[in-house]
């Protein structure tokens, strides 16, 4: 899988403790291979903890906190799956502020699995086309890519790569 449009881009991965570790590591590895700068933006300052399926996983250092994060500082937003962390993000006003800013500015966004539910909390995004529980393939609506569950082949990153190519072409055309 070639993710050439991620090269040199700064990617915000928004999490709270309880995000899915397996999916996170797959995203992290793909972004490193693509030459992207992955930044963990977390509800927690310092370390944030992953969930490995049966219990708490590794701790990861946060690059910035949601309370200080600005969409303008990043090129792409990714919110990985994980019920525990999505439930925390739903109650975090700064998480909604960041997501709302990315969507308002038509910046590329990927929401995996449980994270798709965050759209229902944003009035302007509630009607966007998004993945449902029966979608196994990524669903694309302009700059937004959603998938009902993270795929092992990371098809959603390929879809996001395509969204980034279109956005880049529109910027050049303007």
NUMARMAR-680302 format. One record per atom (N, C-alpha, C): atom name; residue number from 0; y, z, x. Coordinates in nm, 3 decimals. Layout:
BEGIN
['CA'; NUM; [Y; Z; X]]
...
//
This chain:
BEGIN
['N'; 0; [-0.117; 0.000; 0.084]]
['CA'; 0; [0.000; 0.000; 0.000]]
['C'; 0; [0.124; 0.000; 0.089]]
['N'; 1; [0.207; -0.102; 0.074]]
['CA'; 1; [0.328; -0.113; 0.154]]
['C'; 1; [0.446; -0.062; 0.070]]
['N'; 2; [0.516; 0.036; 0.123]]
['CA'; 2; [0.630; 0.097; 0.054]]
['C'; 2; [0.757; 0.073; 0.134]]
['N'; 3; [0.784; -0.052; 0.164]]
['CA'; 3; [0.893; -0.087; 0.255]]
['C'; 3; [1.032; -0.045; 0.206]]
['N'; 4; [1.052; -0.035; 0.076]]
['CA'; 4; [1.184; 0.000; 0.025]]
['C'; 4; [1.219; 0.148; 0.043]]
['N'; 5; [1.122; 0.228; 0.085]]
['CA'; 5; [1.148; 0.369; 0.112]]
['C'; 5; [1.199; 0.393; 0.254]]
['N'; 6; [1.182; 0.296; 0.341]]
['CA'; 6; [1.219; 0.311; 0.481]]
['C'; 6; [1.367; 0.348; 0.496]]
['N'; 7; [1.392; 0.458; 0.565]]
['CA'; 7; [1.528; 0.504; 0.590]]
['C'; 7; [1.594; 0.575; 0.474]]
['N'; 8; [1.527; 0.584; 0.360]]
['CA'; 8; [1.584; 0.649; 0.242]]
['C'; 8; [1.557; 0.799; 0.246]]
['N'; 9; [1.645; 0.874; 0.182]]
['CA'; 9; [1.628; 1.019; 0.171]]
['C'; 9; [1.574; 1.048; 0.032]]
['N'; 10; [1.455; 1.105; 0.028]]
['CA'; 10; [1.383; 1.129; -0.096]]
['C'; 10; [1.384; 1.278; -0.126]]
['N'; 11; [1.436; 1.315; -0.244]]
['CA'; 11; [1.431; 1.454; -0.289]]
['C'; 11; [1.303; 1.473; -0.369]]
['N'; 12; [1.225; 1.572; -0.331]]
['CA'; 12; [1.108; 1.609; -0.410]]
['C'; 12; [1.139; 1.746; -0.469]]
['N'; 13; [1.161; 1.750; -0.600]]
['CA'; 13; [1.207; 1.870; -0.669]]
['C'; 13; [1.087; 1.952; -0.714]]
['N'; 14; [1.084; 2.079; -0.670]]
['CA'; 14; [0.971; 2.166; -0.700]]
['C'; 14; [1.017; 2.309; -0.727]]
['N'; 15; [0.927; 2.382; -0.787]]
['CA'; 15; [0.933; 2.528; -0.796]]
['C'; 15; [0.792; 2.574; -0.760]]
['N'; 16; [0.774; 2.697; -0.729]]
['CA'; 16; [0.640; 2.745; -0.693]]
['C'; 16; [0.541; 2.711; -0.805]]
['N'; 17; [0.426; 2.656; -0.763]]
['CA'; 17; [0.322; 2.619; -0.857]]
['C'; 17; [0.302; 2.469; -0.870]]
['N'; 18; [0.370; 2.389; -0.786]]
['CA'; 18; [0.350; 2.243; -0.790]]
['C'; 18; [0.212; 2.209; -0.736]]
['N'; 19; [0.159; 2.094; -0.779]]
['CA'; 19; [0.025; 2.051; -0.740]]
['C'; 19; [0.023; 2.012; -0.591]]
['N'; 20; [-0.052; 2.086; -0.512]]
['CA'; 20; [-0.054; 2.065; -0.367]]
['C'; 20; [-0.117; 1.933; -0.327]]
['N'; 21; [-0.225; 1.895; -0.391]]
['CA'; 21; [-0.294; 1.771; -0.354]]
['C'; 21; [-0.203; 1.651; -0.371]]
['N'; 22; [-0.138; 1.642; -0.486]]
['CA'; 22; [-0.045; 1.532; -0.511]]
['C'; 22; [0.075; 1.535; -0.418]]
['N'; 23; [0.125; 1.655; -0.392]]
['CA'; 23; [0.240; 1.671; -0.303]]
['C'; 23; [0.208; 1.620; -0.163]]
['N'; 24; [0.092; 1.656; -0.112]]
['CA'; 24; [0.052; 1.613; 0.023]]
['C'; 24; [0.037; 1.461; 0.028]]
['N'; 25; [-0.019; 1.402; -0.078]]
['CA'; 25; [-0.034; 1.256; -0.083]]
['C'; 25; [0.102; 1.188; -0.080]]
['N'; 26; [0.197; 1.240; -0.157]]
['CA'; 26; [0.333; 1.186; -0.158]]
['C'; 26; [0.398; 1.203; -0.021]]
['N'; 27; [0.384; 1.322; 0.035]]
['CA'; 27; [0.442; 1.352; 0.166]]
['C'; 27; [0.388; 1.255; 0.272]]
['N'; 28; [0.259; 1.233; 0.272]]
['CA'; 28; [0.196; 1.144; 0.369]]
['C'; 28; [0.246; 1.000; 0.350]]
['N'; 29; [0.252; 0.954; 0.225]]
['CA'; 29; [0.298; 0.817; 0.197]]
['C'; 29; [0.444; 0.798; 0.239]]
['N'; 30; [0.527; 0.899; 0.215]]
['CA'; 30; [0.669; 0.888; 0.253]]
['C'; 30; [0.686; 0.887; 0.405]]
['N'; 31; [0.608; 0.967; 0.473]]
['CA'; 31; [0.614; 0.968; 0.620]]
['C'; 31; [0.571; 0.833; 0.676]]
['N'; 32; [0.463; 0.776; 0.621]]
['CA'; 32; [0.415; 0.645; 0.666]]
['C'; 32; [0.515; 0.534; 0.636]]
['N'; 33; [0.594; 0.551; 0.530]]
['CA'; 33; [0.693; 0.449; 0.491]]
['C'; 33; [0.824; 0.463; 0.568]]
['N'; 34; [0.839; 0.571; 0.645]]
['CA'; 34; [0.962; 0.591; 0.721]]
['C'; 34; [1.074; 0.653; 0.640]]
['N'; 35; [1.039; 0.720; 0.531]]
['CA'; 35; [1.139; 0.788; 0.448]]
['C'; 35; [1.161; 0.930; 0.498]]
['N'; 36; [1.276; 0.986; 0.461]]
['CA'; 36; [1.307; 1.125; 0.491]]
['C'; 36; [1.283; 1.206; 0.364]]
['N'; 37; [1.173; 1.280; 0.360]]
['CA'; 37; [1.139; 1.359; 0.243]]
['C'; 37; [1.203; 1.497; 0.256]]
['N'; 38; [1.276; 1.538; 0.152]]
['CA'; 38; [1.344; 1.668; 0.151]]
['C'; 38; [1.295; 1.747; 0.031]]
['N'; 39; [1.249; 1.869; 0.056]]
['CA'; 39; [1.203; 1.956; -0.051]]
['C'; 39; [1.325; 2.029; -0.108]]
['N'; 40; [1.350; 2.004; -0.236]]
['CA'; 40; [1.458; 2.071; -0.307]]
['C'; 40; [1.390; 2.165; -0.405]]
['N'; 41; [1.409; 2.295; -0.383]]
['CA'; 41; [1.332; 2.393; -0.457]]
['C'; 41; [1.418; 2.493; -0.531]]
['N'; 42; [1.359; 2.548; -0.632]]
['CA'; 42; [1.422; 2.657; -0.705]]
['C'; 42; [1.433; 2.779; -0.613]]
['N'; 43; [1.336; 2.793; -0.526]]
['CA'; 43; [1.332; 2.907; -0.435]]
['C'; 43; [1.397; 2.873; -0.301]]
['N'; 44; [1.470; 2.966; -0.246]]
['CA'; 44; [1.524; 2.950; -0.110]]
['C'; 44; [1.415; 2.992; -0.012]]
['N'; 45; [1.412; 2.932; 0.103]]
['CA'; 45; [1.312; 2.967; 0.204]]
['C'; 45; [1.183; 2.892; 0.182]]
['N'; 46; [1.082; 2.961; 0.133]]
['CA'; 46; [0.951; 2.899; 0.112]]
['C'; 46; [0.920; 2.883; -0.035]]
['N'; 47; [0.849; 2.777; -0.068]]
['CA'; 47; [0.800; 2.754; -0.204]]
['C'; 47; [0.649; 2.736; -0.194]]
['N'; 48; [0.577; 2.784; -0.294]]
['CA'; 48; [0.430; 2.787; -0.288]]
['C'; 48; [0.367; 2.683; -0.378]]
['N'; 49; [0.267; 2.616; -0.323]]
['CA'; 49; [0.192; 2.516; -0.398]]
['C'; 49; [0.076; 2.583; -0.471]]
['N'; 50; [0.020; 2.511; -0.567]]
['CA'; 50; [-0.100; 2.552; -0.638]]
['C'; 50; [-0.209; 2.452; -0.603]]
['N'; 51; [-0.325; 2.501; -0.557]]
['CA'; 51; [-0.428; 2.409; -0.509]]
['C'; 51; [-0.540; 2.383; -0.610]]
['N'; 52; [-0.516; 2.412; -0.736]]
['CA'; 52; [-0.616; 2.385; -0.839]]
['C'; 52; [-0.683; 2.510; -0.890]]
['N'; 53; [-0.715; 2.603; -0.800]]
['CA'; 53; [-0.783; 2.727; -0.841]]
['C'; 53; [-0.703; 2.851; -0.802]]
['N'; 54; [-0.603; 2.835; -0.722]]
['CA'; 54; [-0.523; 2.948; -0.676]]
['C'; 54; [-0.405; 2.899; -0.594]]
['N'; 55; [-0.331; 2.992; -0.543]]
['CA'; 55; [-0.213; 2.957; -0.464]]
['C'; 55; [-0.254; 2.886; -0.336]]
['N'; 56; [-0.179; 2.783; -0.304]]
['CA'; 56; [-0.205; 2.704; -0.184]]
['C'; 56; [-0.112; 2.745; -0.071]]
['N'; 57; [-0.073; 2.645; 0.006]]
['CA'; 57; [0.015; 2.667; 0.121]]
['C'; 57; [0.158; 2.691; 0.075]]
['N'; 58; [0.238; 2.747; 0.166]]
['CA'; 58; [0.381; 2.763; 0.144]]
['C'; 58; [0.453; 2.655; 0.223]]
['N'; 59; [0.557; 2.599; 0.164]]
['CA'; 59; [0.633; 2.492; 0.227]]
['C'; 59; [0.779; 2.531; 0.235]]
['N'; 60; [0.845; 2.499; 0.347]]
['CA'; 60; [0.987; 2.534; 0.359]]
['C'; 60; [1.075; 2.441; 0.275]]
['N'; 61; [1.165; 2.501; 0.200]]
['CA'; 61; [1.259; 2.423; 0.121]]
['C'; 61; [1.373; 2.378; 0.211]]
['N'; 62; [1.413; 2.251; 0.196]]
['CA'; 62; [1.526; 2.199; 0.272]]
['C'; 62; [1.658; 2.236; 0.206]]
['N'; 63; [1.657; 2.250; 0.075]]
['CA'; 63; [1.776; 2.297; 0.004]]
['C'; 63; [1.733; 2.356; -0.129]]
['N'; 64; [1.824; 2.427; -0.192]]
['CA'; 64; [1.795; 2.488; -0.322]]
['C'; 64; [1.855; 2.402; -0.432]]
['N'; 65; [1.798; 2.413; -0.550]]
['CA'; 65; [1.848; 2.338; -0.664]]
['C'; 65; [1.993; 2.374; -0.696]]
['N'; 66; [2.030; 2.499; -0.671]]
['CA'; 66; [2.166; 2.541; -0.704]]
['C'; 66; [2.271; 2.473; -0.617]]
['N'; 67; [2.232; 2.422; -0.501]]
['CA'; 67; [2.328; 2.356; -0.412]]
['C'; 67; [2.304; 2.205; -0.401]]
['N'; 68; [2.197; 2.156; -0.459]]
['CA'; 68; [2.161; 2.014; -0.447]]
['C'; 68; [2.253; 1.925; -0.531]]
['N'; 69; [2.289; 1.811; -0.474]]
['CA'; 69; [2.366; 1.709; -0.544]]
['C'; 69; [2.290; 1.578; -0.538]]
['N'; 70; [2.284; 1.506; -0.648]]
['CA'; 70; [2.212; 1.379; -0.653]]
['C'; 70; [2.265; 1.281; -0.550]]
['N'; 71; [2.393; 1.283; -0.524]]
['CA'; 71; [2.458; 1.189; -0.431]]
['C'; 71; [2.401; 1.201; -0.289]]
['N'; 72; [2.340; 1.314; -0.257]]
['CA'; 72; [2.286; 1.336; -0.123]]
['C'; 72; [2.149; 1.271; -0.102]]
['N'; 73; [2.093; 1.212; -0.207]]
['CA'; 73; [1.959; 1.155; -0.202]]
['C'; 73; [1.958; 1.014; -0.260]]
['N'; 74; [1.856; 0.938; -0.224]]
['CA'; 74; [1.841; 0.802; -0.276]]
['C'; 74; [1.742; 0.795; -0.392]]
['N'; 75; [1.647; 0.887; -0.395]]
['CA'; 75; [1.538; 0.886; -0.492]]
['C'; 75; [1.502; 1.031; -0.527]]
['N'; 76; [1.459; 1.053; -0.651]]
['CA'; 76; [1.409; 1.184; -0.694]]
['C'; 76; [1.264; 1.170; -0.738]]
['N'; 77; [1.179; 1.259; -0.686]]
['CA'; 77; [1.039; 1.266; -0.728]]
['C'; 77; [1.012; 1.408; -0.776]]
['N'; 78; [0.952; 1.420; -0.895]]
['CA'; 78; [0.908; 1.551; -0.944]]
['C'; 78; [0.757; 1.541; -0.963]]
['N'; 79; [0.680; 1.609; -0.875]]
['CA'; 79; [0.534; 1.600; -0.884]]
['C'; 79; [0.479; 1.679; -1.002]]
['N'; 80; [0.353; 1.655; -1.032]]
['CA'; 80; [0.287; 1.725; -1.141]]
['C'; 80; [0.260; 1.871; -1.102]]
['N'; 81; [0.226; 1.949; -1.201]]
['CA'; 81; [0.194; 2.091; -1.182]]
['C'; 81; [0.256; 2.172; -1.294]]
['N'; 82; [0.175; 2.218; -1.387]]
['CA'; 82; [0.225; 2.288; -1.504]]
['C'; 82; [0.308; 2.411; -1.466]]
['N'; 83; [0.264; 2.488; -1.370]]
['CA'; 83; [0.336; 2.611; -1.333]]
['C'; 83; [0.479; 2.581; -1.287]]
['N'; 84; [0.495; 2.482; -1.202]]
['CA'; 84; [0.628; 2.456; -1.152]]
['C'; 84; [0.715; 2.387; -1.257]]
['N'; 85; [0.656; 2.302; -1.340]]
['CA'; 85; [0.734; 2.235; -1.445]]
['C'; 85; [0.786; 2.338; -1.546]]
['N'; 86; [0.705; 2.436; -1.581]]
['CA'; 86; [0.752; 2.541; -1.673]]
['C'; 86; [0.871; 2.617; -1.613]]
['N'; 87; [0.870; 2.639; -1.483]]
['CA'; 87; [0.986; 2.703; -1.418]]
['C'; 87; [1.107; 2.611; -1.418]]
['N'; 88; [1.085; 2.483; -1.389]]
['CA'; 88; [1.196; 2.388; -1.384]]
['C'; 88; [1.260; 2.369; -1.522]]
['N'; 89; [1.181; 2.378; -1.629]]
['CA'; 89; [1.235; 2.362; -1.764]]
['C'; 89; [1.344; 2.465; -1.793]]
['N'; 90; [1.332; 2.581; -1.733]]
['CA'; 90; [1.427; 2.690; -1.756]]
['C'; 90; [1.535; 2.698; -1.649]]
['N'; 91; [1.539; 2.601; -1.561]]
['CA'; 91; [1.633; 2.600; -1.449]]
['C'; 91; [1.746; 2.501; -1.478]]
['N'; 92; [1.866; 2.552; -1.506]]
['CA'; 92; [1.978; 2.464; -1.540]]
['C'; 92; [2.012; 2.368; -1.427]]
['N'; 93; [1.995; 2.410; -1.304]]
['CA'; 93; [2.026; 2.322; -1.191]]
['C'; 93; [1.926; 2.207; -1.180]]
['N'; 94; [1.801; 2.231; -1.217]]
['CA'; 94; [1.701; 2.123; -1.217]]
['C'; 94; [1.741; 2.018; -1.320]]
['N'; 95; [1.783; 2.062; -1.436]]
['CA'; 95; [1.825; 1.968; -1.541]]
['C'; 95; [1.952; 1.894; -1.498]]
['N'; 96; [2.042; 1.962; -1.431]]
['CA'; 96; [2.165; 1.899; -1.381]]
['C'; 96; [2.134; 1.788; -1.282]]
['N'; 97; [2.045; 1.814; -1.189]]
['CA'; 97; [2.008; 1.715; -1.088]]
['C'; 97; [1.937; 1.596; -1.153]]
['N'; 98; [1.840; 1.622; -1.238]]
['CA'; 98; [1.767; 1.514; -1.305]]
['C'; 98; [1.863; 1.431; -1.391]]
['N'; 99; [1.949; 1.498; -1.466]]
['CA'; 99; [2.047; 1.428; -1.551]]
['C'; 99; [2.136; 1.336; -1.467]]
['N'; 100; [2.180; 1.384; -1.351]]
['CA'; 100; [2.267; 1.304; -1.263]]
['C'; 100; [2.194; 1.180; -1.212]]
['N'; 101; [2.070; 1.193; -1.170]]
['CA'; 101; [1.992; 1.077; -1.124]]
['C'; 101; [1.979; 0.973; -1.235]]
['N'; 102; [1.947; 1.019; -1.355]]
['CA'; 102; [1.928; 0.927; -1.467]]
['C'; 102; [2.060; 0.862; -1.508]]
['N'; 103; [2.167; 0.939; -1.513]]
['CA'; 103; [2.298; 0.887; -1.553]]
['C'; 103; [2.346; 0.779; -1.457]]
['N'; 104; [2.321; 0.797; -1.328]]
['CA'; 104; [2.366; 0.702; -1.226]]
['C'; 104; [2.266; 0.591; -1.200]]
['N'; 105; [2.161; 0.583; -1.279]]
['CA'; 105; [2.055; 0.483; -1.264]]
['C'; 105; [1.995; 0.482; -1.124]]
['N'; 106; [1.975; 0.601; -1.070]]
['CA'; 106; [1.908; 0.615; -0.940]]
['C'; 106; [1.758; 0.625; -0.966]]
['N'; 107; [1.674; 0.578; -0.874]]
['CA'; 107; [1.529; 0.580; -0.894]]
['C'; 107; [1.474; 0.722; -0.909]]
['N'; 108; [1.389; 0.739; -1.012]]
['CA'; 108; [1.327; 0.869; -1.043]]
['C'; 108; [1.180; 0.846; -1.073]]
['N'; 109; [1.094; 0.934; -1.019]]
['CA'; 109; [0.952; 0.935; -1.052]]
['C'; 109; [0.916; 1.072; -1.106]]
['N'; 110; [0.857; 1.074; -1.225]]
['CA'; 110; [0.806; 1.198; -1.285]]
['C'; 110; [0.657; 1.183; -1.303]]
['N'; 111; [0.581; 1.276; -1.245]]
['CA'; 111; [0.434; 1.271; -1.251]]
['C'; 111; [0.381; 1.375; -1.348]]
['N'; 112; [0.284; 1.338; -1.427]]
['CA'; 112; [0.210; 1.432; -1.511]]
['C'; 112; [0.298; 1.522; -1.595]]
['N'; 113; [0.282; 1.652; -1.577]]
['CA'; 113; [0.355; 1.752; -1.654]]
['C'; 113; [0.506; 1.735; -1.646]]
['N'; 114; [0.555; 1.679; -1.538]]
['CA'; 114; [0.700; 1.664; -1.517]]
['C'; 114; [0.764; 1.569; -1.617]]
['N'; 115; [0.686; 1.481; -1.679]]
['CA'; 115; [0.740; 1.389; -1.780]]
['C'; 115; [0.805; 1.468; -1.894]]
['N'; 116; [0.754; 1.588; -1.922]]
['CA'; 116; [0.807; 1.672; -2.030]]
['C'; 116; [0.954; 1.711; -2.006]]
['N'; 117; [1.001; 1.704; -1.884]]
['CA'; 117; [1.140; 1.738; -1.855]]
['C'; 117; [1.237; 1.644; -1.927]]
['N'; 118; [1.195; 1.522; -1.952]]
['CA'; 118; [1.282; 1.425; -2.020]]
['C'; 118; [1.320; 1.471; -2.161]]
['N'; 119; [1.232; 1.543; -2.225]]
['CA'; 119; [1.260; 1.588; -2.363]]
['C'; 119; [1.372; 1.690; -2.367]]
['N'; 120; [1.408; 1.747; -2.255]]
['CA'; 120; [1.514; 1.848; -2.248]]
['C'; 120; [1.651; 1.788; -2.218]]
['N'; 121; [1.654; 1.657; -2.194]]
['CA'; 121; [1.779; 1.589; -2.163]]
['C'; 121; [1.810; 1.494; -2.277]]
['N'; 122; [1.915; 1.525; -2.352]]
['CA'; 122; [1.948; 1.446; -2.472]]
['C'; 122; [1.953; 1.297; -2.445]]
['N'; 123; [2.019; 1.256; -2.337]]
['CA'; 123; [2.036; 1.114; -2.308]]
['C'; 123; [1.904; 1.047; -2.270]]
['N'; 124; [1.803; 1.124; -2.232]]
['CA'; 124; [1.677; 1.067; -2.184]]
['C'; 124; [1.562; 1.084; -2.282]]
['N'; 125; [1.584; 1.156; -2.389]]
['CA'; 125; [1.475; 1.187; -2.482]]
['C'; 125; [1.411; 1.062; -2.541]]
['N'; 126; [1.488; 0.956; -2.559]]
['CA'; 126; [1.436; 0.833; -2.619]]
['C'; 126; [1.389; 0.730; -2.517]]
['N'; 127; [1.396; 0.762; -2.388]]
['CA'; 127; [1.351; 0.666; -2.287]]
['C'; 127; [1.201; 0.643; -2.301]]
['N'; 128; [1.156; 0.523; -2.267]]
['CA'; 128; [1.014; 0.491; -2.268]]
['C'; 128; [0.949; 0.567; -2.152]]
['N'; 129; [0.844; 0.640; -2.183]]
['CA'; 129; [0.778; 0.722; -2.081]]
['C'; 129; [0.629; 0.725; -2.104]]
['N'; 130; [0.559; 0.767; -2.002]]
['CA'; 130; [0.414; 0.776; -2.010]]
['C'; 130; [0.373; 0.885; -2.108]]
['N'; 131; [0.272; 0.856; -2.186]]
['CA'; 131; [0.213; 0.955; -2.274]]
['C'; 131; [0.078; 0.997; -2.218]]
['N'; 132; [0.008; 1.080; -2.288]]
['CA'; 132; [-0.120; 1.130; -2.237]]
['C'; 132; [-0.225; 1.021; -2.227]]
['N'; 133; [-0.203; 0.909; -2.297]]
['CA'; 133; [-0.302; 0.800; -2.294]]
['C'; 133; [-0.269; 0.692; -2.191]]
['N'; 134; [-0.158; 0.708; -2.118]]
['CA'; 134; [-0.121; 0.609; -2.017]]
['C'; 134; [-0.179; 0.649; -1.881]]
['N'; 135; [-0.261; 0.562; -1.825]]
['CA'; 135; [-0.311; 0.590; -1.690]]
['C'; 135; [-0.233; 0.512; -1.585]]
['N'; 136; [-0.161; 0.409; -1.631]]
['CA'; 136; [-0.079; 0.328; -1.540]]
['C'; 136; [0.065; 0.376; -1.547]]
['N'; 137; [0.142; 0.353; -1.443]]
['CA'; 137; [0.284; 0.392; -1.445]]
['C'; 137; [0.360; 0.316; -1.554]]
['N'; 138; [0.456; 0.383; -1.615]]
['CA'; 138; [0.544; 0.323; -1.715]]
['C'; 138; [0.683; 0.316; -1.653]]
['N'; 139; [0.744; 0.198; -1.659]]
['CA'; 139; [0.875; 0.178; -1.598]]
['C'; 139; [0.979; 0.153; -1.707]]
['N'; 140; [1.088; 0.228; -1.702]]
['CA'; 140; [1.202; 0.208; -1.791]]
['C'; 140; [1.327; 0.209; -1.703]]
['N'; 141; [1.376; 0.090; -1.669]]
['CA'; 141; [1.487; 0.070; -1.575]]
['C'; 141; [1.458; 0.142; -1.444]]
['N'; 142; [1.528; 0.251; -1.414]]
['CA'; 142; [1.515; 0.322; -1.288]]
['C'; 142; [1.411; 0.434; -1.294]]
['N'; 143; [1.352; 0.456; -1.409]]
['CA'; 143; [1.262; 0.568; -1.432]]
['C'; 143; [1.117; 0.522; -1.430]]
['N'; 144; [1.035; 0.590; -1.348]]
['CA'; 144; [0.891; 0.565; -1.343]]
['C'; 144; [0.822; 0.694; -1.384]]
['N'; 145; [0.734; 0.685; -1.484]]
['CA'; 145; [0.658; 0.801; -1.528]]
['C'; 145; [0.510; 0.765; -1.527]]
['N'; 146; [0.428; 0.868; -1.508]]
['CA'; 146; [0.283; 0.849; -1.514]]
['C'; 146; [0.223; 0.978; -1.568]]
['N'; 147; [0.121; 0.965; -1.653]]
['CA'; 147; [0.066; 1.083; -1.720]]
['C'; 147; [-0.006; 1.177; -1.625]]
['N'; 148; [-0.057; 1.126; -1.516]]
['CA'; 148; [-0.122; 1.208; -1.413]]
['C'; 148; [-0.108; 1.133; -1.281]]
['N'; 149; [-0.085; 1.205; -1.175]]
['CA'; 149; [-0.075; 1.141; -1.044]]
['C'; 149; [-0.203; 1.066; -1.013]]
['N'; 150; [-0.192; 0.943; -0.964]]
['CA'; 150; [-0.311; 0.865; -0.934]]
['C'; 150; [-0.348; 0.881; -0.787]]
['N'; 151; [-0.475; 0.871; -0.759]]
['CA'; 151; [-0.522; 0.884; -0.621]]
['C'; 151; [-0.470; 0.771; -0.533]]
['N'; 152; [-0.449; 0.653; -0.592]]
['CA'; 152; [-0.399; 0.538; -0.517]]
['C'; 152; [-0.246; 0.536; -0.512]]
['N'; 153; [-0.184; 0.634; -0.575]]
['CA'; 153; [-0.038; 0.645; -0.580]]
['C'; 153; [0.027; 0.517; -0.633]]
['N'; 154; [-0.030; 0.464; -0.741]]
['CA'; 154; [0.026; 0.345; -0.806]]
['C'; 154; [0.170; 0.369; -0.848]]
['N'; 155; [0.202; 0.495; -0.880]]
['CA'; 155; [0.337; 0.527; -0.923]]
['C'; 155; [0.439; 0.509; -0.810]]
['N'; 156; [0.396; 0.530; -0.685]]
['CA'; 156; [0.487; 0.506; -0.573]]
['C'; 156; [0.510; 0.357; -0.553]]
['N'; 157; [0.406; 0.276; -0.576]]
['CA'; 157; [0.423; 0.131; -0.569]]
['C'; 157; [0.520; 0.084; -0.677]]
['N'; 158; [0.508; 0.141; -0.797]]
['CA'; 158; [0.600; 0.106; -0.905]]
['C'; 158; [0.743; 0.148; -0.871]]
['N'; 159; [0.758; 0.266; -0.813]]
['CA'; 159; [0.890; 0.314; -0.772]]
['C'; 159; [0.947; 0.227; -0.661]]
['N'; 160; [0.862; 0.181; -0.570]]
['CA'; 160; [0.904; 0.090; -0.464]]
['C'; 160; [0.962; -0.039; -0.524]]
['N'; 161; [0.898; -0.089; -0.630]]
['CA'; 161; [0.948; -0.207; -0.699]]
['C'; 161; [1.081; -0.182; -0.768]]
['N'; 162; [1.096; -0.065; -0.829]]
['CA'; 162; [1.222; -0.028; -0.893]]
['C'; 162; [1.334; -0.025; -0.789]]
['N'; 163; [1.304; 0.027; -0.672]]
['CA'; 163; [1.403; 0.034; -0.566]]
['C'; 163; [1.444; -0.105; -0.519]]
['N'; 164; [1.351; -0.198; -0.514]]
['CA'; 164; [1.382; -0.336; -0.473]]
['C'; 164; [1.477; -0.399; -0.574]]
['N'; 165; [1.454; -0.377; -0.701]]
['CA'; 165; [1.542; -0.433; -0.805]]
['C'; 165; [1.681; -0.370; -0.795]]
['N'; 166; [1.687; -0.238; -0.778]]
['CA'; 166; [1.816; -0.169; -0.767]]
['C'; 166; [1.893; -0.220; -0.646]]
['N'; 167; [1.824; -0.242; -0.535]]
['CA'; 167; [1.888; -0.292; -0.414]]
['C'; 167; [1.943; -0.432; -0.435]]
['N'; 168; [1.869; -0.516; -0.506]]
['CA'; 168; [1.914; -0.654; -0.534]]
['C'; 168; [2.036; -0.653; -0.625]]
['N'; 169; [2.041; -0.560; -0.721]]
['CA'; 169; [2.156; -0.550; -0.811]]
['C'; 169; [2.281; -0.505; -0.737]]
['N'; 170; [2.264; -0.416; -0.640]]
['CA'; 170; [2.377; -0.369; -0.561]]
['C'; 170; [2.435; -0.485; -0.479]]
['N'; 171; [2.345; -0.564; -0.418]]
['CA'; 171; [2.390; -0.679; -0.337]]
['C'; 171; [2.460; -0.783; -0.424]]
['N'; 172; [2.410; -0.804; -0.546]]
['CA'; 172; [2.468; -0.903; -0.635]]
['C'; 172; [2.608; -0.862; -0.683]]
['N'; 173; [2.629; -0.733; -0.695]]
['CA'; 173; [2.759; -0.684; -0.740]]
['C'; 173; [2.859; -0.701; -0.630]]
//
